[in-house]
Amino acid sequence: MSAEREEVWLALSDLWLDSELDEPWLRSIAAVLRNSGLSRAELERIFHYEVAPVVWLNHWVTAGVWGAFDRDWLVEGCRRNQARGRWHRGCCRLLRWPMSYGCRGEWQQVLALLDDEG
């Protein structure tokens, strides 16, 4: 597993924190994604199929994680999701709205920053 991909997982997981993400924070997420060297399509796959299934419930609880997710827990979950097949991807497509609801706006801002500064 590449260290760059782990950094992408960590950066993307910030989108699900129970915190207000300001523009500098979103720019730092975009910078990590840009520096990873991964294509936009791959970054979107990572967002939807690897990171979202691990952390999405944080936006649906009363008092979620607000500082940072545990790195070991996050990486383990994302690795597991990365290795899963077609059934997992199908479930993620069905659950896309609830898994991304809480951070959809911020994700679109990050993508716009990638386009603007890429």
N, CA and C of each residue as an Amber inpcrd file, in Angstrom:
protein
   354
   0.8470000  -1.1870000   0.0000000   0.0000000   0.0000000   0.0000000
   0.8820000   1.2360000   0.0000000   0.5660000   2.1530000  -0.8720000
   1.4010000   3.3420000  -0.9660000   1.0670000   4.3380000   0.1460000
   2.0930000   5.0090000   0.5750000   1.9130000   6.0410000   1.6020000
   1.0420000   7.1680000   1.0650000   1.1410000   7.4400000  -0.2430000
   0.3280000   8.5000000  -0.8450000  -1.1600000   8.1850000  -0.7160000
  -1.5250000   6.9150000  -0.9560000  -2.9390000   6.5460000  -0.8700000
  -3.4290000   6.6720000   0.5660000  -2.6060000   6.2850000   1.5310000
  -2.9950000   6.4420000   2.9300000  -3.2140000   7.9140000   3.2620000
  -2.3700000   8.7790000   2.7430000  -2.5410000  10.2170000   2.9830000
  -3.8300000  10.7210000   2.3530000  -4.1780000  10.1850000   1.1860000
  -5.4520000  10.5390000   0.5520000  -6.6120000  10.0990000   1.4400000
  -6.5520000   8.8750000   1.9680000  -7.6040000   8.3960000   2.8690000
  -7.7700000   9.3290000   4.0580000  -6.6510000   9.7040000   4.6590000
  -6.6990000  10.5770000   5.8360000  -7.2670000  11.9480000   5.4850000
  -6.8160000  12.5000000   4.3660000  -7.2980000  13.8250000   3.9600000
  -8.7930000  13.7860000   3.6620000  -9.2340000  12.7840000   2.9060000
 -10.6580000  12.6900000   2.5690000 -11.5160000  12.4590000   3.7990000
 -11.0120000  11.7150000   4.7610000 -11.8110000  11.4390000   5.9660000
 -12.1590000  12.7220000   6.7120000 -11.3490000  13.7740000   6.5560000
 -11.6560000  15.0510000   7.2070000 -13.0190000  15.5910000   6.7770000
 -13.4590000  15.2460000   5.5730000 -14.7460000  15.7340000   5.0800000
 -15.9130000  15.2360000   5.9280000 -15.7180000  14.1430000   6.6480000
 -16.7880000  13.5740000   7.4780000 -16.6500000  13.9430000   8.9500000
 -15.6820000  14.7690000   9.3130000 -15.5420000  15.1740000  10.7090000
 -16.7050000  16.0690000  11.1100000 -17.0340000  16.0520000  12.3640000
 -18.1060000  16.8810000  12.9040000 -17.5310000  18.2600000  13.2260000
 -16.9750000  18.8930000  12.2000000 -16.3160000  20.1940000  12.3340000
 -16.6280000  21.0410000  11.1050000 -16.5640000  22.3610000  11.2810000
 -16.7070000  23.2590000  10.1400000 -15.3830000  23.2670000   9.3800000
 -15.4440000  22.9520000   8.1020000 -14.2430000  22.9580000   7.2800000
 -14.1640000  24.2930000   6.5450000 -13.1790000  25.1140000   6.9020000
 -13.0290000  26.4020000   6.2420000 -12.2120000  26.2520000   4.9590000
 -12.0770000  27.3190000   4.2150000 -11.3920000  27.2580000   2.9230000
  -9.9370000  26.7950000   3.0390000  -9.1580000  27.2780000   4.0140000
  -7.7820000  26.7630000   4.1200000  -7.7410000  25.2460000   4.3450000
  -8.6650000  24.7130000   5.1250000  -8.7210000  23.2700000   5.3750000
  -9.0470000  22.5300000   4.0810000 -10.0330000  23.0430000   3.3320000
 -10.3940000  22.4170000   2.0580000  -9.2340000  22.4920000   1.0620000
  -8.5150000  23.6150000   1.0800000  -7.3430000  23.7440000   0.1950000
  -6.2640000  22.7270000   0.5670000  -6.1020000  22.4740000   1.8670000
  -5.0860000  21.4960000   2.2850000  -5.4950000  20.0870000   1.8480000
  -6.7830000  19.7840000   1.8930000  -7.2580000  18.4840000   1.4040000
  -6.9850000  18.3830000  -0.0890000  -7.3250000  19.4360000  -0.8290000
  -7.0880000  19.4440000  -2.2760000  -5.6030000  19.2880000  -2.5890000
  -4.7410000  19.9020000  -1.7980000  -3.2970000  19.8000000  -2.0290000
  -2.8050000  18.3630000  -1.8530000  -3.3030000  17.6850000  -0.8250000
  -2.9230000  16.2810000  -0.6170000  -3.3700000  15.4470000  -1.8050000
  -4.5930000  15.6640000  -2.2670000  -5.1080000  14.9090000  -3.4060000
  -4.2860000  15.1850000  -4.6600000  -3.9780000  16.4400000  -4.9070000
  -3.1740000  16.8140000  -6.0730000  -1.7850000  16.1930000  -6.0120000
  -1.1760000  16.2400000  -4.8410000   0.1860000  15.7270000  -4.6780000
   0.2660000  14.2060000  -4.7250000  -0.8780000  13.5440000  -4.6240000
  -0.8710000  12.0790000  -4.6650000  -0.5330000  11.5440000  -6.0530000
  -0.7720000  12.3630000  -7.0740000  -0.5210000  11.9210000  -8.4410000
  -1.6260000  11.0340000  -9.0020000  -2.6890000  10.8170000  -8.2360000
  -3.7990000   9.9800000  -8.6920000  -4.7420000  10.7920000  -9.5710000
  -5.3790000  10.1260000 -10.5100000  -6.3270000  10.8040000 -11.3980000
  -7.5670000  11.2150000 -10.6150000  -8.2900000  12.1610000 -11.1890000
  -9.5430000  12.5920000 -10.5590000 -10.5180000  11.4230000 -10.4500000
 -10.5790000  10.5980000 -11.4870000 -11.4890000   9.4350000 -11.4550000
 -11.1100000   8.4930000 -10.3220000  -9.8190000   8.2600000 -10.1250000
  -9.3810000   7.3880000  -9.0340000  -9.6840000   8.0170000  -7.6790000
  -9.4880000   9.3170000  -7.5630000  -9.8110000  10.0110000  -6.3040000
 -11.2930000   9.8980000  -5.9870000 -12.1370000   9.9890000  -7.0030000
 -13.5750000   9.8480000  -6.7770000 -13.9230000   8.4180000  -6.3640000
 -13.2580000   7.4300000  -6.9390000 -13.4780000   6.0370000  -6.5170000
 -13.0610000   5.8470000  -5.0610000 -11.9260000   6.4200000  -4.6920000
 -11.4520000   6.3200000  -3.3120000 -12.4670000   6.9610000  -2.3670000
 -12.9660000   8.1360000  -2.7420000 -13.9590000   8.8460000  -1.9300000
 -15.1890000   7.9720000  -1.6980000 -15.7610000   7.4310000  -2.7890000
 -17.0340000   6.7210000  -2.7010000 -16.9270000   5.2900000  -2.2040000
 -15.8650000   4.5820000  -2.5680000 -15.8090000   3.1360000  -2.2970000
 -14.8480000   2.7360000  -1.1840000 -13.9010000   3.5940000  -0.8460000
 -12.9260000   3.2330000   0.1760000 -13.1220000   4.0150000   1.4670000
 -13.2520000   5.3360000   1.3760000 -13.3340000   6.1590000   2.5880000
 -14.7680000   6.2860000   3.1030000 -15.6950000   6.6510000   2.2300000
 -17.0820000   6.8840000   2.6760000 -17.6640000   5.7160000   3.4650000
 -17.4900000   4.4560000   3.0070000 -18.0960000   3.3590000   3.7760000
 -17.5360000   3.2040000   5.1980000 -16.3550000   3.7430000   5.4340000
 -15.7490000   3.6240000   6.7710000 -16.2750000   4.7120000   7.7060000
 -16.4170000   5.9320000   7.2010000 -16.6410000   7.0800000   8.0920000
 -18.0110000   7.7440000   7.9860000 -18.8570000   7.3280000   7.0670000
 -20.0880000   8.0770000   6.7840000 -21.0350000   8.1940000   7.9690000
 -21.0580000   7.2220000   8.8380000 -21.9860000   7.3010000   9.9680000
 -21.6490000   8.4310000  10.9360000 -20.4460000   8.9780000  10.8480000
 -20.0690000  10.0810000  11.7200000 -20.9860000  11.2870000  11.5260000
 -21.5030000  11.4670000  10.3220000 -22.4140000  12.5870000  10.0810000
 -23.8410000  12.3020000  10.5400000 -24.1160000  11.0810000  10.9140000
 -25.4740000  10.7050000  11.2950000 -25.6200000  10.4500000  12.7980000
 -24.5820000  10.7210000  13.5720000 -24.6680000  10.5650000  15.0220000
 -24.7290000  11.9480000  15.6710000 -25.2280000  12.0070000  16.8870000
 -25.3970000  13.2820000  17.5700000 -24.0740000  13.9740000  17.8410000
 -23.1350000  13.2800000  18.3840000 -21.8260000  13.8630000  18.7020000
 -20.7520000  13.0050000  18.0540000 -20.4030000  13.3430000  16.8310000
 -19.4300000  12.5550000  16.0880000 -17.9990000  12.9500000  16.3880000
 -17.0950000  12.2630000  15.7400000 -15.6680000  12.5750000  15.8480000
 -15.4550000  13.9500000  15.2320000 -14.7510000  14.8250000  15.9190000
 -14.5670000  16.1680000  15.3940000 -13.1040000  16.5260000  15.1660000
 -12.1770000  15.8530000  15.8160000 -10.7560000  16.2110000  15.6780000
 -10.0810000  15.4910000  14.5370000 -10.0840000  14.1740000  14.5920000
  -9.4920000  13.3320000  13.5450000  -9.8750000  11.8930000  13.8360000
 -10.0330000  11.1180000  12.7900000 -10.2930000   9.6930000  12.9640000
  -8.9940000   8.9850000  13.3220000  -9.0910000   7.9080000  14.0630000
  -7.9220000   7.1150000  14.4050000  -7.2860000   6.5860000  13.1290000
  -6.0300000   6.8870000  12.9290000  -5.3400000   6.5420000  11.6820000
  -5.3640000   5.0400000  11.4180000  -5.0100000   4.2310000  12.4070000
  -4.9530000   2.7800000  12.2100000  -6.3230000   2.2210000  11.8450000
  -7.3550000   2.6810000  12.5460000  -8.7200000   2.2360000  12.2700000
  -9.1400000   2.6060000  10.8530000  -8.8560000   3.8450000  10.4600000
  -9.2380000   4.3310000   9.1370000  -8.5080000   3.5640000   8.0400000
  -7.2000000   3.4280000   8.1770000  -6.4040000   2.7390000   7.1530000
  -6.8470000   1.2830000   7.0250000  -7.0820000   0.6320000   8.1490000
  -7.5360000  -0.7650000   8.1030000  -8.8690000  -0.8860000   7.3620000
  -9.8030000   0.0000000   7.6680000 -11.1010000  -0.0320000   7.0050000
 -11.0030000   0.2700000   5.5200000 -10.1970000   1.2420000   5.1530000
 -10.0370000   1.5900000   3.7390000  -9.3420000   0.4740000   2.9680000
  -8.3550000  -0.1570000   3.5740000  -7.6990000  -1.3030000   2.9180000
  -8.6940000  -2.4260000   2.6610000  -9.5190000  -2.6860000   3.6470000
 -10.5480000  -3.7210000   3.5060000 -11.4820000  -3.3800000   2.3490000
 -11.9180000  -2.1350000   2.2970000 -12.8240000  -1.7080000   1.2320000
 -12.1550000  -1.7460000  -0.1390000 -10.8880000  -1.4270000  -0.1780000
 -10.1490000  -1.4440000  -1.4410000 -10.1110000  -2.8540000  -2.0290000
 -10.0570000  -3.8470000  -1.1640000  -9.9440000  -5.2390000  -1.6100000
 -11.3020000  -5.8630000  -1.9490000 -12.3820000  -5.2040000  -1.5890000
 -13.7060000  -5.7680000  -1.8350000 -14.0790000  -5.6390000  -3.3020000
 -15.0200000  -6.4400000  -3.7100000 -15.3570000  -6.5200000  -5.1190000
 -16.6370000  -5.8300000  -5.5220000 -17.2660000  -6.4110000  -6.5260000
 -18.4400000  -5.8440000  -7.1740000 -19.6130000  -5.6540000  -6.2120000
 -19.8570000  -6.5930000  -5.3220000 -20.9660000  -6.4830000  -4.3770000
 -20.8080000  -5.2320000  -3.5130000 -19.5990000  -4.9970000  -3.0210000
 -19.3170000  -3.8150000  -2.1910000 -19.5810000  -2.5330000  -2.9830000
 -19.0890000  -2.4840000  -4.2140000 -19.2990000  -1.2880000  -5.0260000
 -20.7880000  -1.0520000  -5.2860000 -21.5400000  -2.1330000  -5.5110000
 -22.9830000  -2.0010000  -5.7000000 -23.6670000  -1.4370000  -4.4730000
 -23.3010000  -1.9320000  -3.3060000 -23.8690000  -1.4100000  -2.0510000
 -23.5200000   0.0710000  -1.8840000 -22.2930000   0.4160000  -2.2140000
 -21.8730000   1.8190000  -2.0950000 -22.6680000   2.7150000  -3.0430000
 -22.9540000   2.2260000  -4.2400000 -23.7720000   3.0140000  -5.1710000
 -25.1840000   3.2070000  -4.6090000 -25.7450000   2.1640000  -4.0190000
 -27.0780000   2.2800000  -3.4240000 -27.1030000   3.2520000  -2.2450000
 -26.0260000   3.2720000  -1.4880000 -25.9510000   4.1240000  -0.2980000
 -25.2240000   5.4500000  -0.5430000 -24.9640000   5.7770000  -1.7880000
 -24.1730000   6.9780000  -2.0890000 -24.7520000   8.2360000  -1.4480000
 -26.0670000   8.4280000  -1.5410000 -26.6580000   9.6420000  -0.9840000
 -26.4550000   9.7190000   0.5230000 -26.8480000   8.7120000   1.3090000
 -26.6360000   8.8550000   2.7540000 -25.1540000   8.8820000   3.1510000
 -24.3050000   8.2250000   2.3730000 -22.8820000   8.2170000   2.7420000
 -22.2030000   9.5510000   2.4490000 -22.7140000  10.3100000   1.4870000
 -22.0530000  11.5730000   1.1350000 -22.8820000  12.8050000   1.4780000
 -24.0690000  12.6060000   2.0050000 -24.9770000  13.7150000   2.2820000
 -24.3220000  14.8240000   3.1080000 -23.6680000  14.4600000   4.1810000
 -23.1190000  15.4470000   5.1090000 -21.9150000  16.2050000   4.6110000
 -21.2930000  15.7340000   3.5350000 -20.0760000  16.4110000   3.0640000
 -20.1020000  16.6900000   1.5630000 -21.2540000  16.5510000   0.9500000
 -21.3500000  16.7370000  -0.5030000 -20.8580000  18.1150000  -0.9400000
 -21.2590000  19.1500000  -0.2320000 -20.8380000  20.5130000  -0.5850000
 -19.3430000  20.6990000  -0.4770000 -18.7650000  20.2010000   0.6060000
 -17.3160000  20.3290000   0.7900000 -16.5520000  19.5270000  -0.2620000
 -17.0690000  18.3430000  -0.6090000 -16.4280000  17.5190000  -1.6340000
 -16.4380000  18.2650000  -2.9780000 -17.5460000  18.9080000  -3.3030000
 -17.6160000  19.6660000  -4.5550000 -16.6300000  20.8380000  -4.5320000
 -16.4640000  21.4670000  -3.3700000 -15.4930000  22.5500000  -3.2450000
 -14.0700000  22.0310000  -3.4530000 -13.7630000  20.8720000  -2.8850000
 -12.4300000  20.2830000  -3.0640000 -12.1930000  19.9750000  -4.5360000
 -13.1820000  19.4040000  -5.2050000 -13.0380000  19.1050000  -6.6350000
 -12.8310000  20.3840000  -7.4410000 -13.5430000  21.4540000  -7.0880000
 -13.3660000  22.7340000  -7.7790000 -11.9570000  23.2740000  -7.5500000
 -11.4390000  23.0980000  -6.3390000 -10.0660000  23.5420000  -6.0560000
  -9.0570000  22.7440000  -6.8630000  -9.3280000  21.4530000  -7.0510000
  -8.4470000  20.6370000  -7.8910000  -8.4500000  21.1480000  -9.3250000
  -9.6300000  21.5040000  -9.8260000  -9.7600000  22.0150000 -11.1900000
  -9.0780000  23.3760000 -11.3400000  -9.2750000  24.2540000 -10.3270000
  -8.7200000  25.6060000 -10.3960000  -7.2060000  25.6370000 -10.2990000
  -6.6610000  24.7760000  -9.4470000  -5.2270000  24.8450000  -9.1720000
  -4.4420000  23.7400000  -9.8500000  -5.1380000  22.8480000 -10.5650000
  -4.4800000  21.7110000 -11.1980000  -3.8590000  22.0310000 -12.4540000
